[in-house]
Amino acid sequence: MDDQSTEIRSNSNGDERYEAFVRLLVEHEPHVRSFLRGLLPTWQDVEEVTQEASLIAWRKFSEFEEGTSFGGWLFTIARYEAMKHRRRAARSPLIFADDVWDLIAEEASKEETQQDYREHLEVCLKKLAPAKRDLLLKVHAPGVVMREVASKSGKSEQAFYKVIQRLRAILFDCVSKAIAKEGV
């Protein structure tokens, strides 16, 4: 269970529930706006749908399941609200067909997931010892040949590759746990 859901459970009175909701909304709303910008034609539409999704999320906050991702829940609400908005504006010739809409929404969702992954990766990189972090960043810099880095490190290529492989596994494990904890 993440810190967010623990906070929601422990805050039982109205003011504290409101504060918990606002805290979560402020954290996730910029990502929702970014997601919606990929789906809607204007910033005015994004603002309108974001506001409506936020109101619905507040009304349904009591239905939010503890231990799940608030961001994912809010994204789902925003997506449905964007679809409603699109249906209302369907008379406009600038509106995409349903299959194009679904494809755009799917791609925008993937981009948001990739952004979450990158953020988790940054956090996990910071957890590594500086020398290990520097080594990984050096190996993955553009134009770097691992064989040359291995040679400069004084290790055999095979030993060097094993070190890099272990560091990658540590990062992968850290990111996987962070994503699972968040429920993304």
N, C-alpha and C positions, 0 to 999 in steps of 0.2 A: 504494500500500500504506500502511495507516495505522500509527500508532505502536504500537498494540496488537499487530498481527501481527508487526511487526519485533521487538518485545520477546519474543514467544513463540518466534520462530525463534532469536534470539540466546541464549535461556535453554534450554540443552540438558539440563542435569542435573536430577535429580528435584526437589530443593529449589527450584531457580529456576523450574521448570515449575509447581510447586505455588504458588509466590508469584505467578506471572503469572496463574494461574487464579483465585486468591483475589482478586487486585486487580480483575480483570474481573468476577467474581461480585459483589463488594461494590458496584461501580459500577452494575451492572444489576439487582440483586435488588430494590431498592425499586420499580422500574418493573414488574417481573414480579409482585410482590405486588399492586400496584395493578390490573394487568391481570386477575389471578386473582380479585380481590375482585369484579370485575364478572361473573365466571362462576360463582362458588361461593357457597353460601348463608351460610356462617359464617366467621369469622376462623380458627377451628380448622381448617376445611377448607383455607383458604388456606395456613396454616402447614404443614399436612401435605403438601400438593401442592408447595409451594415447596421444602420439604426434599427430597422425592423427586426433583423436577426437578433440584435442585442436585447430588444424588448421581449421577444419571444423566449429567448434564453432565460431572462429574468423571471418571466411568468412560469416557466417550466423548471426552474432551478431545483425545486423540491423533487423533481423526477430524475435529476442527474445522479447517476450511479457512482458512489464512492469507489475509488480504486481504478476508475477508467480515466481516459484522457479528456480533460475539459476542452482542449484545443480541437480534438477530433469531433467531439460533440457539437461544439460551436460551428465547425466547418460544415457539418451535416445540415444544421439549421440554416446556415448562410446559403448553402447550395440550393436547398429547397426554396428559400425566399427568392433567390436569384431566378430560379425557374418560374416562380409565380410572377415575378416582375416581368420576365420575358413574355410570358403568356399575355399579360395585360398590355404590353407594348407590341403585340403580334401584328397589329395593323401596319406597323412601320416596315418599309421594304428592306431596311437594314438588318433585320433579325435573321439569324441563321436557322437552318432546318434543324429538327430534333437530333439527327445523327451527328451533325457537325457540332452542335451544342454539347452533346455528351462527350465527344472526342476532345473538345477544348477543355471541358471540366475535368476530364480524366488527366490530361496533360498538366493542367494547372495544379491538380492535386499531387501529381508525381513531383513537380518542381518544389512544392512546399515540403514534401517528404524528404527530398534531397537536401533542402535547406536545413531541416531538422537534423539530418544525418551529419552535415558539415558542422553544425553547431556542437553536436555531441563529440565529433572527432576533435574539434578544437579543445574542448574541455579535457578529453582523454589525453591528448598530446601534452597538455600542461601538467598532467599527473605524472608523466614520465620524468625520470631524472634528466637534468639538463643535457648531459653528455649523450644519453640515449636519444633524446628528442632531436638534438642537433644532428646526430648521425642519420636518423630517419629522414629528416628534412633535407639533408645534404644529398642523400641517395636519390630522393625523389625530385630534386631540382631539375629544371629543363636542361637538356644537353649533357647531363652527367652520365658517365659510363661506370657502372658498378665495379667492373673489373679494375678500373683505375683507383677507385676509392678503396677497394680491398687491398690493392698493392700498397697504397700509401699508409694504410692502417697497420701494416706489418703482419697481417693474418693471411692464411691461405684463402683462395677464393671460396673453397667449400666451407671453411669455418666462418668466413665473413657472411656468406649467403645464409647460413644457419642462424647467425646472430640477427640478421635482418628479418628472416622468417619468424623468429621468436618474437621480435618486437612488433611485427605486423599482427601476429596472433594475439598479443597482449592488447593492442589497440582494438582489434576486431571484437575481442571478448568484452572490453570496456564499453564500446559503442553499442554492442548488442544488448548488454545489460541495461544501459541507460535508456535505450529505445523501449525495451520490454517494461522497464519501470514506469516510463511515461505512458505506455499503452498506445504508441503510435503504430 
